[in-house]
Amino acid sequence: MENVQILLLATGETDKLRPLTEETPSPMIPVVDRPAMLYTVESLARQNVKNISVSLYHLAGNVEAYFGRGQRWGIEFEYLLQRDALGSAGALKWAQAAGSQTIVVIPGDMLIDFDIEAVVAAHRKNQSIATMLVHLHGSDTASIVCLDDAKNLTVDEGKTWYNTGVYIFEPAVLDHIPDRTPFDIYTQLLPSLMAAGITVRGCEIEGYWNPIATFPDYHEAQRHILNSASGNKSALNGLPALKNPSLEARQISPGIWVGRNHMIHPTVRLTPPVYVGRNCQVGSDVELGPDVVIGSYVVIDDDATISQSTILDHTYVGQLVNIESRFVDKNIVIDSLTSESTEVVDYFLLDRAHTAILDNELLRIWDFVLAFVLILLTLILTVPLGLLVFLTSGHIFKRVSRVGGWATVVHDGDTASLKSCELLHFYTRKENGRYTPLGHWLEKWEGHRLPELWNVLKGDLRLVGVKPLKPEEIKQISEVWQQKRHDHTPGFTGMWYLQTNPQSNLDDILIADAYYIAIRSWREDLKILKQTPSAWRRRSNSWKIIQTKNIEALP
């Protein structure tokens, strides 16, 4: 669009959604675990908008730190930092559009889906200098305006519409706004224009709009996004679905999304729509849904029940806690209907989730970095080995099937399944089970397992964890204490590696894994890593050839 300036109001001056907005500016309030303003930015980016001016005031650094210069979305942001609260019209005056540019003012703390090119074209066709975007639907707190048959704003009786808070102005409007003075568009600028004989026109939008001004609005906005993303039109209450709802999670079942690095017990029961953010831990026999949004870094303890509610980032929900129609932020509980808030002082019920429990992402980064370093250090060994294996057998690698960790969660009667992966090994045995020329030597010194470090990079394994078992070994696990190993990711090494030998039976391995689970911590993982080289020498010295053609030696 030519000669158009987009002004996003991210000043956070309003009192909406208190107490959440005391430490978080309203444009950064998470809506399905993403800042509210991000939905508008992505919508504008999809419509080929390349430049956006952003007015900042309250907690301005939060907005700028998240969005940066806008390269991620192909947009260039210009931040306009205000020293004082100036209101919506005062922010418009502060922005001072250049030359003859048409100005589109959009609040950054609401959810709106509209064709910006179409409304600008309608504004220019009407040769108006002031246009407000209106909608047939709105919340109880939204401003109601009257438009006559020609869609002109009037104080007389006419058809009623909801004011979306989006305006299109020509630069001449700026002459009606005082300098450096708090001034509001709806309550002050528009009446001033009408008093000066200037017509203010209304332009209807057909897409979805939600001001997110109250907690009922907030809950409905999240519910609408989830049902739009799942295609459940019957749950949209006759409103249009969002055109491109974006969720930063994987849909594991219709209406159920789960973020990365989660630990969800297989007995969890999910009723869609449900969204669980990244790095969350959900205990056994928890019930989630319907209409539930769980933020990131959230811990939900065993037997908790959550419905029609939002749990915000870094919150701990205790055992047997029942949450219904609430917003929960650490130990603050807000009624989603009345907006009344309560502080819970019993940290066994609600609290800030401690980082010691939520270290999954940091551990994943640690595993990735250390595995990458080990791969580089062992290249001097693995490259010649791979070449020798190829020259003596005609193959380099073999993929072996291993199982460990839950792949899905239980919901609506489905059964949980275990995650399977293909570990990368050097080729040591032929199809008939006989060794290749180097196979016996590689298995004795466990050199065939070195390519497993690539599985650590992929996330199939951790550096330290329980033993990755064969599918036939998994079938032998029946005791409850043995099945707890499935809650943990298999590892390249572990207590099983230190305390057992290649010829140890499955019971010994399961006992070692159970002990590891009981004492597991990052300090214990470091100890295991340090002891792994000496365990490797011991295992190699005790290795015995099993003279069986059709059985693969345990790695």
Number of C-alpha atoms within 10 A of each C-alpha: 12 6 10 21 22 21 25 26 24 29 29 25 19 15 12 17 19 17 15 18 19 14 12 18 26 30 23 21 22 18 26 27 24 16 19 22 25 22 21 21 19 18 19 22 16 13 14 13 21 17 18 20 19 24 24 26 21 23 19 19 12 15 23 16 9 12 15 13 15 17 11 9 16 15 18 16 18 16 20 19 18 18 10 16 19 21 19 24 25 23 33 25 22 19 20 11 19 12 8 12 15 23 25 21 24 21 24 26 28 25 23 23 20 20 14 17 15 11 20 20 12 14 22 16 9 10 12 16 20 23 28 25 19 26 20 15 16 19 16 12 12 18 14 17 19 19 21 16 9 8 16 17 21 16 12 9 10 15 14 14 20 21 24 26 18 15 24 26 23 20 18 11 18 19 9 15 22 13 14 15 16 16 21 17 19 17 10 14 20 22 16 15 17 14 10 10 9 15 17 20 24 25 20 17 19 15 15 19 24 21 21 25 19 20 21 17 21 24 24 17 21 22 23 26 23 30 23 22 21 18 15 15 15 10 14 17 9 8 15 15 22 21 14 14 16 16 19 16 16 14 16 13 16 14 21 22 21 22 21 16 18 20 21 24 22 23 19 20 20 24 16 21 25 28 30 29 27 23 24 27 22 24 21 17 18 23 21 27 20 19 24 30 29 28 26 22 27 28 28 26 21 20 19 21 20 26 20 20 24 29 26 24 22 21 25 26 28 20 18 15 17 14 19 15 18 25 25 27 22 21 19 19 19 24 17 23 13 11 17 13 16 12 13 14 11 10 13 13 16 23 21 18 18 14 11 9 14 21 14 20 15 12 14 18 12 14 20 21 14 16 21 15 12 13 19 12 11 12 12 10 13 18 11 11 18 17 13 16 22 15 12 13 17 12 16 17 17 16 13 11 14 20 24 26 22 20 15 17 20 17 19 9 8 10 11 16 14 17 15 18 16 14 22 19 20 26 22 24 20 13 8 9 14 17 19 17 15 18 20 16 14 19 22 19 15 20 17 25 16 18 19 23 26 17 20 24 20 11 15 24 27 25 27 26 24 30 26 24 18 15 14 10 12 17 8 11 14 9 8 8 11 15 14 14 21 19 17 17 22 25 22 22 21 25 28 24 25 19 15 17 21 17 15 12 11 15 12 14 20 19 17 20 25 20 13 21 17 8 11 15 13 13 9 15 19 12 13 22 17 11 15 18 12 11 19 16 13 13 21 16 11 12 16 13 10 10 9 10 13 10 11 13 16 13 17
